[in-house]
Amino acid sequence: MRKKKVIIGLSGGVDSSVSAWLLQQKGYYVEGLFMKNWEDDDTIYQCSSAQDLYDTELVCKKLNIKLNIANFSYEYWENVFRLCLIYYKLGYTPNPDILCNKEIKFKVFLNFALKKLKADYIATGHYVRSIIINNNYSLLRGIDKNKDQSYFLYTINSNILEKVLFPIGHLTKFQVRSIANRINLSNANKKDSTGICFIGKKKFNSFISRYLKSKPGKIKSVNGDILGNHNGLIYYTIGQRKGIGLGGISGMLNKPWYVVDKDIINNVLVVTQNHKDKKLMSNIVIVNQVNWINQKKLKKPLQCTAKVRYQHRDIRCLVIPNKKNNLLVYLYELVLAVTPGQSIVFYLSEYCLGGGFIKKCILCE
């Protein structure tokens, strides 16, 4: 019988590399795909893509698998980065990783692999698991709680899960590195990538200023006192405490400042020195752009838990749907710095149910 063909997304990292080897051990015919999602049009910004491609080639040679290379830069620009720029201008703090998974890895990559490369499945090195329940695929957290990436994958659905394999979801990061060392992979001890890869070692503010015009304005305290000037609201996010530029203000306590609000209409950055300020807290979240992995709209209130950002602990909540497929989420405790533009993701124990875009946060006392 013909072996099932799997195209695995290879990034040069240890997770996807070990995933490829594990698929081979299970009897799949495996090929790799290295995705180029950004055009390196300026040598000022040193991206690691060249090194990642080299590391990927070494892994493919070691495992004796074919490497395919695809350029999805146009799709990334149109469907991920351009949308992020719009969100920044509106005062939100978007999550490019979630958008990339939705638009590139589990749409463009999936279609490319199934149609052009004639694959039966695709695979990624995400720390998540999938199982079949009543003939439907469900998404579960990864076994390694410190590496679980289900938060970033809530935008996919059961139909997509049917065509995706997650070979390392049942392993810990330690186990993955141990396998890589045991089979002598050249990237066994390669450092994990963080942040947006194409920005490289440059600061985010310097990078984003190439695409968005900054508009300096006033910094005010929660009491309305003018404290200084900001460089542009696009450079700040709710809860931020570094890089605000208010150190050493005469007459003020020697304590850090926290971003409380971004007043887009008046171009004012609002800050506080009280990290427990009520203006930093919220317990009601208005959510839109909702996706349920089982593809069934919520018709009645749901008791579950939620994460308001990656690696944040689970918060018990009540999720209430409305007629426009938006959600009103009541958090059962006050939560610090819930950030519009980020995502809230819902869980029942190990099951990732779905999530949505945080549009607004409210404190209800």
BELRAMO-V151441 format. One record per helix or strand of 3 or more residues. SS is the DSSP state (helix for helix, strand for strand). FROM is the first residue (numbers start at 1). TO is the last residue. Records with the same first field share a line. If there is no record, write none. Layout:
SS=FROM-TO / FROM-TO
//
This chain:
strand=5-9 / 29-36 / 66-71 / 121-123 / 128-133 / 136-141 / 217-221 / 226-230 / 258-263 / 268-272 / 281-292 / 302-307 / 315-321 / 327-336 / 343-348 / 351-362
helix=14-25 / 49-63 / 73-89 / 96-116 / 150-153 / 158-161 / 173-182 / 197-199 / 204-208 / 233-235 / 278-280
//
